[in-house]
């Protein structure tokens, strides 16, 4: 009786799975997650093959991130060779390593052979050297050489991101020969938009777009219709700089060349989109002093990544506290000062963060450099003065009415103006100086900007109060 009930439950699950795994809010449907979990528990391989293995790599990646670690391991084990290894390019590094660690190297090698070279490199680069070498040794010679060459390039470089499968022909071929070659050759990329033209040493001569090929008579030679590729990307170029070239020139793909100008790969727009997203996330995380933290990281790893900058913040907090201690007598005389101090420092910190965020992002996208830095600095100074006047007057009015003392209102309004101007200047000058010094402004700016705005806010407000009460 239990077997009949179990069979009915399995059949119902398969019927209700549906094709769309996402809910309206973009998350994976709760009922689909429940069905996957039940299928894993029941070892229902047929359901997993029909409704999980068929998923697009990005959908499978979302699913892997949504289920429990034990379920992930069981899912990969149950799917076996039907598990799409490309999905590992869509998940956090910790999850990727967790899954790869439990897979035999032979299984990884077999799956790697079916991947595009850029996806294969993305998975191999995080493995231990010993495991990586064992996997590479099981691949065909040509593929092994291509992957080794890509892995030899620096991390986060165009060479690591490039795809080593491309279409290249000599300039003396005709359009007809080129079309016949593309029809007959089996070892070509699954999709491409350009054909590269090379000499016998693989030096890049030019490029021909596919639409130009299709609109040209068969007897014409490739050299007569090729165009110079003005934007070849050096293999050792940082991936963020390569992405900026794509953005600037509206590229769909670009040739990647070595130091001698020889064609070694192609960078495509799908990889560049991933780079742009990664770099944007990295900048946001670093602005908060978080680093390369991921949602799948353990408690210990997350704590370890956050503690260093919290300690630096603690030091700057003691510096701000020492400024307050200089005016201890004044604070004892007027309690209102202790109540209003956080407002001055807090508003300055917020204003500084606004300017700093804009500056760091402009530096990252190369929109801010030595040629326009002074103009932008003048603009931010004007913004700081205007916002300081507006916010200062508003806070001063509220403080004066609150404590029934127009002098208190005037003091905090003046201090607010000074601190917001200082915050604007710190928000732009500190990232610029750190960038010129070779440091990453996204990582270091926040701590120094906060220290300056807190110190300036306390010193200006309490200093003005001490001076005012001294002359009264």
C-alpha positions as CSV (number, residue, x, y, z in Angstrom):
1,X,0.0,0.0,0.0
2,X,2.8,2.4,0.8
3,X,4.5,1.6,-2.5
4,X,1.3,2.5,-4.4
5,X,1.0,5.8,-2.4
6,X,4.7,6.6,-3.1
7,X,4.2,6.0,-6.9
8,X,1.2,8.2,-7.0
9,X,3.1,11.0,-5.1
10,X,6.0,10.7,-7.6
11,X,3.6,10.9,-10.6
12,X,1.8,13.9,-9.1
13,X,5.1,15.7,-8.5
14,X,6.2,15.1,-12.2
15,X,2.9,16.5,-13.4
16,X,2.9,19.6,-11.3
17,X,6.6,20.6,-11.8
18,X,5.7,22.9,-14.8
19,X,8.2,24.7,-17.1
20,X,8.7,28.0,-15.3
21,X,10.6,27.6,-12.1
22,X,10.4,31.3,-11.0
23,X,7.8,33.0,-9.0
24,X,6.6,36.6,-9.8
25,X,9.2,38.1,-7.5
26,X,12.0,36.5,-9.4
27,X,12.8,33.8,-6.8
28,X,12.5,30.1,-7.4
29,X,9.0,28.8,-6.7
30,X,8.6,27.4,-3.2
31,X,6.7,24.4,-4.5
32,X,9.4,23.6,-7.1
33,X,12.0,23.7,-4.4
34,X,9.9,21.4,-2.3
35,X,9.5,19.0,-5.3
36,X,13.2,19.0,-5.9
37,X,13.9,18.3,-2.3
38,X,11.4,15.5,-2.2
39,X,12.8,14.0,-5.4
40,X,16.3,14.0,-4.0
41,X,15.0,12.4,-0.8
42,X,13.1,9.7,-2.9
43,X,16.1,9.4,-5.3
44,X,13.7,10.1,-8.1
45,X,16.3,10.3,-10.9
46,X,13.7,10.5,-13.6
47,X,12.2,13.7,-12.2
48,X,15.6,15.2,-11.7
49,X,16.6,14.5,-15.3
50,X,13.4,15.7,-16.8
51,X,12.9,18.9,-14.7
52,X,16.4,19.8,-13.3
53,X,19.0,18.6,-15.8
54,X,17.1,20.4,-18.6
55,X,17.3,23.8,-16.9
56,X,19.4,26.6,-18.4
57,X,22.7,26.9,-16.7
58,X,21.7,30.2,-14.9
59,X,18.5,28.5,-13.7
60,X,20.4,25.5,-12.4
61,X,22.8,27.9,-10.7
62,X,19.9,29.7,-8.9
63,X,18.6,26.3,-7.9
64,X,21.9,25.2,-6.5
65,X,22.2,28.3,-4.4
66,X,18.6,27.9,-3.1
67,X,18.8,24.3,-1.8
68,X,20.6,23.0,1.3
69,X,24.3,21.9,1.1
70,X,23.3,18.2,1.6
71,X,20.7,18.5,-1.1
72,X,23.3,20.0,-3.5
73,X,25.7,17.2,-3.0
74,X,23.0,14.6,-3.4
75,X,21.6,16.3,-6.5
76,X,25.0,16.3,-8.3
77,X,25.6,12.7,-7.3
78,X,22.1,11.6,-8.6
79,X,22.4,13.4,-11.9
80,X,25.9,12.1,-12.6
81,X,27.0,12.8,-16.2
82,X,23.6,14.6,-16.8
83,X,24.8,17.4,-14.4
84,X,25.6,20.5,-16.5
85,X,29.0,21.7,-15.2
86,X,28.4,25.1,-16.8
87,X,26.0,25.9,-14.0
88,X,29.0,26.2,-11.7
89,X,30.0,29.4,-13.5
90,X,26.7,30.9,-12.1
91,X,27.2,30.2,-8.4
92,X,29.3,31.6,-5.6
93,X,32.9,30.4,-5.3
94,X,32.2,28.6,-2.1
95,X,29.4,26.6,-3.6
96,X,31.4,25.9,-6.7
97,X,34.3,24.5,-4.7
98,X,31.9,22.5,-2.5
99,X,30.4,20.7,-5.6
100,X,33.7,20.2,-7.4
101,X,35.4,18.8,-4.4
102,X,33.0,15.9,-4.2
103,X,33.2,15.1,-7.9
104,X,35.8,12.6,-9.2
105,X,38.5,14.3,-11.3
106,X,37.7,11.9,-14.2
107,X,34.0,13.1,-14.2
108,X,35.2,16.8,-14.2
109,X,37.6,16.1,-17.0
110,X,34.9,14.5,-19.1
111,X,32.5,17.4,-18.5
112,X,35.2,20.0,-19.0
113,X,35.7,18.7,-22.6
114,X,32.2,19.7,-23.5
115,X,32.5,23.3,-22.2
116,X,33.6,26.4,-23.9
117,X,37.2,27.2,-23.0
118,X,36.3,30.4,-21.0
119,X,33.8,28.4,-18.8
120,X,36.4,25.6,-18.4
121,X,39.1,28.1,-17.3
122,X,36.6,29.7,-14.9
123,X,36.1,26.4,-13.1
124,X,39.7,25.1,-13.3
125,X,41.3,28.3,-11.9
126,X,39.9,27.8,-8.4
127,X,41.0,24.2,-8.1
128,X,44.1,23.0,-6.2
129,X,47.2,22.8,-8.5
130,X,47.3,19.0,-8.1
131,X,43.7,18.4,-9.0
132,X,43.9,20.9,-11.9
133,X,46.9,19.1,-13.4
134,X,45.3,15.7,-13.0
135,X,42.2,17.0,-14.9
136,X,44.2,18.7,-17.6
137,X,46.2,15.5,-18.1
138,X,43.0,13.6,-19.1
139,X,42.1,16.1,-21.8
140,X,43.1,15.9,-25.5
141,X,46.5,17.6,-26.3
142,X,45.1,20.6,-28.2
143,X,42.5,21.4,-25.7
144,X,45.0,20.9,-22.8
145,X,47.4,23.4,-24.4
146,X,44.7,26.0,-25.0
147,X,43.5,25.8,-21.4
148,X,47.0,25.9,-20.0
149,X,47.8,29.0,-22.0
150,X,44.7,30.8,-20.7
151,X,45.4,29.7,-17.1
152,X,49.0,31.2,-17.4
153,X,47.6,34.7,-17.9
154,X,47.1,36.9,-14.7
155,X,43.9,36.5,-12.8
156,X,41.1,39.0,-13.8
157,X,42.9,39.6,-17.1
158,X,41.3,39.4,-20.6
159,X,43.4,36.3,-21.2
160,X,41.6,34.5,-18.4
161,X,38.2,35.6,-19.7
162,X,38.7,34.9,-23.4
163,X,37.4,32.0,-25.4
164,X,40.1,30.2,-27.3
165,X,37.6,28.8,-29.9
166,X,37.3,31.2,-32.8
167,X,37.2,31.3,-36.6
168,X,40.3,32.5,-38.4
169,X,41.2,32.4,-42.1
170,X,44.1,33.6,-44.3
171,X,43.6,36.8,-46.3
172,X,43.9,35.1,-49.7
173,X,40.9,32.8,-49.2
174,X,37.8,33.7,-51.2
175,X,34.4,34.3,-49.5
176,X,33.2,31.0,-51.1
177,X,36.1,29.1,-49.5
178,X,35.4,30.7,-46.1
179,X,31.7,29.8,-46.3
180,X,32.5,26.2,-47.3
181,X,35.0,26.0,-44.5
182,X,32.4,27.1,-41.9
183,X,29.9,24.6,-43.3
184,X,32.3,21.6,-43.3
185,X,34.4,22.2,-40.2
186,X,33.0,20.6,-37.1
187,X,35.4,22.1,-34.6
188,X,34.0,25.6,-34.6
189,X,32.5,27.7,-31.8
190,X,28.7,27.2,-31.2
191,X,28.1,30.9,-32.0
192,X,30.2,33.8,-33.4
193,X,29.8,37.1,-35.1
194,X,33.2,37.7,-36.6
195,X,35.8,35.9,-38.7
196,X,39.4,36.9,-38.0
197,X,42.0,37.3,-40.7
198,X,45.5,36.1,-39.8
199,X,48.9,35.6,-41.5
200,X,50.8,32.2,-41.3
201,X,52.3,33.2,-37.9
202,X,48.8,33.9,-36.5
203,X,49.4,37.6,-36.4
204,X,46.1,39.5,-36.5
205,X,45.5,41.3,-39.8
206,X,41.9,42.2,-39.7
207,X,38.3,41.1,-39.2
208,X,35.2,40.4,-41.3
209,X,31.7,40.5,-39.8
210,X,29.4,37.6,-40.7
211,X,26.8,39.9,-42.3
212,X,29.5,41.2,-44.7
213,X,30.4,37.6,-45.7
214,X,26.8,36.8,-46.4
215,X,26.3,39.9,-48.6
216,X,29.5,39.5,-50.7
217,X,30.0,37.5,-53.9
218,X,31.8,34.1,-53.4
219,X,34.7,34.9,-55.7
220,X,36.0,37.9,-53.9
221,X,39.0,37.5,-51.6
222,X,38.7,38.0,-47.9
223,X,41.5,40.7,-47.9
224,X,39.3,42.9,-50.1
225,X,36.5,43.0,-47.6
226,X,38.2,42.8,-44.3
227,X,38.6,45.8,-42.1
228,X,41.3,46.7,-39.6
229,X,40.4,45.8,-36.1
230,X,41.1,49.0,-34.1
231,X,40.4,47.5,-30.7
232,X,42.5,44.3,-30.3
233,X,42.7,43.6,-26.6
234,X,46.1,42.6,-25.0
235,X,45.7,39.2,-23.2
236,X,47.2,40.7,-20.0
237,X,44.9,43.7,-20.0
238,X,42.7,43.9,-16.8
239,X,39.2,42.6,-17.5
240,X,37.7,45.8,-16.3
241,X,39.6,47.9,-18.8
242,X,38.6,45.4,-21.5
243,X,34.9,45.8,-20.5
244,X,35.3,49.6,-20.8
245,X,36.5,49.2,-24.4
246,X,33.3,47.2,-25.1
247,X,31.2,49.9,-23.6
248,X,33.0,52.7,-25.4
249,X,33.0,51.2,-28.9
250,X,29.7,49.1,-28.6
251,X,31.5,45.9,-29.3
252,X,29.9,42.4,-29.5
253,X,33.3,40.6,-29.6
254,X,36.9,41.6,-29.8
255,X,40.2,39.8,-30.7
256,X,42.6,39.0,-27.8
257,X,46.3,39.1,-28.8
258,X,49.5,38.3,-27.1
259,X,52.6,40.6,-26.8
260,X,53.6,39.9,-30.4
261,X,50.1,40.7,-31.9
262,X,49.2,37.1,-32.5
263,X,45.6,36.0,-32.1
264,X,45.1,33.9,-29.0
265,X,41.4,34.2,-28.3
266,X,38.2,36.2,-28.5
267,X,36.4,38.1,-25.8
268,X,32.6,38.1,-26.2
269,X,29.9,40.3,-24.9
270,X,28.3,37.7,-22.6
271,X,31.6,37.4,-20.7
272,X,31.9,41.2,-20.6
273,X,28.5,41.6,-19.0
274,X,29.6,39.2,-16.2
275,X,32.8,41.3,-15.8
276,X,30.8,44.5,-15.5
277,X,28.5,43.0,-12.9
278,X,31.3,41.5,-10.9
279,X,33.3,44.8,-10.9
280,X,30.2,46.8,-9.9
281,X,29.5,44.4,-7.0
282,X,33.1,44.4,-6.0
283,X,33.2,48.2,-5.8
284,X,30.0,48.3,-3.7
285,X,31.4,45.7,-1.3
286,X,34.7,47.4,-0.9
287,X,33.1,50.8,-0.2
288,X,31.8,49.1,2.9
289,X,35.1,47.4,3.8
290,X,33.6,44.0,3.1
291,X,35.9,42.7,0.4
292,X,35.2,39.6,-1.6
293,X,32.5,38.3,0.7
294,X,29.8,36.0,-0.7
295,X,26.4,34.9,0.6
296,X,27.5,31.3,0.8
297,X,30.5,32.1,3.0
298,X,30.6,30.6,6.5
299,X,30.2,32.7,9.7
300,X,33.9,32.5,10.5
301,X,35.0,33.5,6.9
302,X,32.5,36.4,6.9
303,X,33.7,37.6,10.3
304,X,37.3,37.3,9.3
305,X,36.8,39.5,6.2
306,X,35.0,42.3,8.1
307,X,37.1,42.5,11.3
308,X,40.2,44.3,9.8
309,X,38.3,47.4,8.7
310,X,36.2,47.4,11.8
311,X,39.4,47.7,13.8
312,X,40.5,50.6,11.6
313,X,37.2,52.3,12.2
314,X,37.6,51.7,15.9
315,X,40.9,53.6,15.8
316,X,39.3,56.5,14.0
317,X,36.5,56.5,16.5
318,X,39.0,56.9,19.3
319,X,40.5,59.8,17.5
320,X,37.1,61.5,17.3
321,X,36.5,60.7,21.0
322,X,39.8,62.4,21.8
323,X,38.6,65.5,20.0
324,X,35.4,65.5,22.1
325,X,37.5,65.1,25.3
326,X,39.2,68.4,24.6
327,X,35.9,70.2,25.1
328,X,34.7,68.3,28.2
329,X,34.3,71.5,30.2
330,X,32.2,73.2,27.6
331,X,29.9,70.1,27.2
332,X,29.4,70.0,31.0
333,X,28.2,73.6,30.9
334,X,25.8,73.2,28.0
335,X,24.1,69.8,27.8
336,X,22.5,70.7,24.5
337,X,25.9,70.3,22.8
338,X,26.1,66.6,23.7
339,X,22.7,66.1,22.3
340,X,23.4,67.9,19.0
341,X,26.9,66.7,18.3
342,X,25.9,63.4,16.6
343,X,23.8,65.4,14.1
344,X,26.7,67.4,12.9
345,X,29.0,64.4,12.5
346,X,26.3,62.2,11.1
347,X,25.2,64.7,8.4
348,X,28.8,65.3,7.5
349,X,29.4,61.6,7.2
350,X,26.4,61.1,4.9
351,X,27.4,64.0,2.7
352,X,31.0,62.7,2.5
353,X,29.7,59.2,1.5
354,X,27.6,60.6,-1.3
355,X,30.6,62.4,-2.8
356,X,33.0,59.5,-2.2
357,X,30.6,57.0,-3.9
358,X,30.3,59.2,-7.0
359,X,34.1,59.7,-7.1
360,X,35.1,56.1,-6.6
361,X,32.7,55.0,-9.3
362,X,34.0,57.7,-11.7
363,X,37.5,56.6,-11.1
364,X,36.6,52.9,-11.7
365,X,35.0,53.8,-15.0
366,X,37.8,56.1,-16.0
367,X,35.4,59.1,-16.2
368,X,37.4,61.0,-13.7
369,X,41.1,61.8,-14.3
370,X,43.7,64.5,-13.9
371,X,42.2,66.6,-16.8
372,X,38.7,67.1,-15.2
373,X,39.5,66.5,-11.5
374,X,39.8,70.2,-10.7
375,X,36.4,71.0,-12.4
376,X,34.7,68.2,-10.5
377,X,36.3,69.3,-7.2
378,X,35.0,72.8,-7.7
379,X,31.5,71.4,-8.4
380,X,31.6,69.3,-5.3
381,X,32.8,72.3,-3.2
382,X,29.8,74.3,-4.5
383,X,27.4,71.4,-3.7
384,X,28.9,71.2,-0.2
385,X,28.4,74.9,0.5
386,X,24.9,75.0,-0.9
387,X,23.8,71.8,1.0
388,X,25.6,73.0,4.1
389,X,23.7,76.3,4.0
390,X,20.3,74.7,3.4
391,X,20.7,71.8,6.0
392,X,22.6,74.1,8.4
393,X,19.8,76.7,8.4
394,X,17.1,74.0,8.8
395,X,19.0,72.3,11.7
396,X,19.8,75.6,13.3
397,X,16.1,76.6,13.3
398,X,15.0,73.3,14.8
399,X,17.8,73.4,17.5
400,X,17.0,77.1,18.4
401,X,13.4,76.3,18.9
402,X,14.1,73.1,20.7
403,X,16.4,74.6,23.3
404,X,15.0,78.1,23.2
405,X,18.4,79.5,22.4
406,X,19.1,81.3,19.1
407,X,22.9,81.1,19.8
408,X,22.8,77.3,19.9
409,X,21.0,77.3,16.6
410,X,23.5,79.6,15.0
411,X,26.4,77.5,16.3
412,X,25.2,74.3,14.9
413,X,24.2,75.9,11.6
414,X,27.7,77.3,11.2
415,X,29.3,74.0,12.2
416,X,27.1,72.1,9.8
417,X,28.2,74.4,6.9
418,X,31.9,73.9,7.8
419,X,31.5,70.1,8.1
420,X,29.5,69.5,5.0
421,X,32.0,71.6,3.0
422,X,34.9,69.5,4.5
423,X,32.9,66.3,3.8
424,X,32.6,67.3,0.1
425,X,36.3,68.0,-0.2
426,X,37.3,64.8,1.7
427,X,34.8,62.8,-0.4
428,X,36.6,63.7,-3.7
429,X,40.2,64.4,-2.6
430,X,40.8,61.2,-0.6
431,X,39.8,58.8,-3.4
432,X,41.9,60.9,-5.9
433,X,44.9,60.9,-3.6
434,X,44.6,57.1,-2.9
435,X,44.3,56.4,-6.6
436,X,47.4,58.5,-7.4
437,X,49.3,56.6,-4.6
438,X,48.4,53.3,-6.2
439,X,45.9,52.2,-3.5
440,X,42.4,51.0,-4.2
441,X,40.1,54.0,-3.3
442,X,37.1,51.7,-3.1
443,X,38.7,49.8,-0.1
444,X,40.3,52.6,1.8
445,X,38.3,55.8,1.2
446,X,35.3,55.2,3.5
447,X,37.5,54.9,6.7
448,X,39.4,58.1,6.1
449,X,36.3,60.1,4.9
450,X,34.4,59.1,8.1
451,X,37.4,60.0,10.3
452,X,37.6,63.5,8.7
453,X,33.9,64.2,8.9
454,X,33.6,63.1,12.5
455,X,36.7,65.0,13.6
456,X,35.8,68.1,11.7
457,X,32.2,68.0,12.9
458,X,33.1,67.6,16.6
459,X,35.9,70.1,16.4
460,X,34.0,72.8,14.6
461,X,30.8,72.5,16.7
462,X,32.5,72.3,20.1
463,X,35.3,74.7,19.1
464,X,32.7,77.4,18.0
465,X,30.7,76.8,21.2
466,X,33.8,77.1,23.4
467,X,34.8,80.4,21.6
468,X,31.2,81.8,21.8
469,X,30.7,81.1,25.5
470,X,34.2,82.5,26.2
471,X,33.4,85.9,24.7
472,X,29.9,86.2,26.2
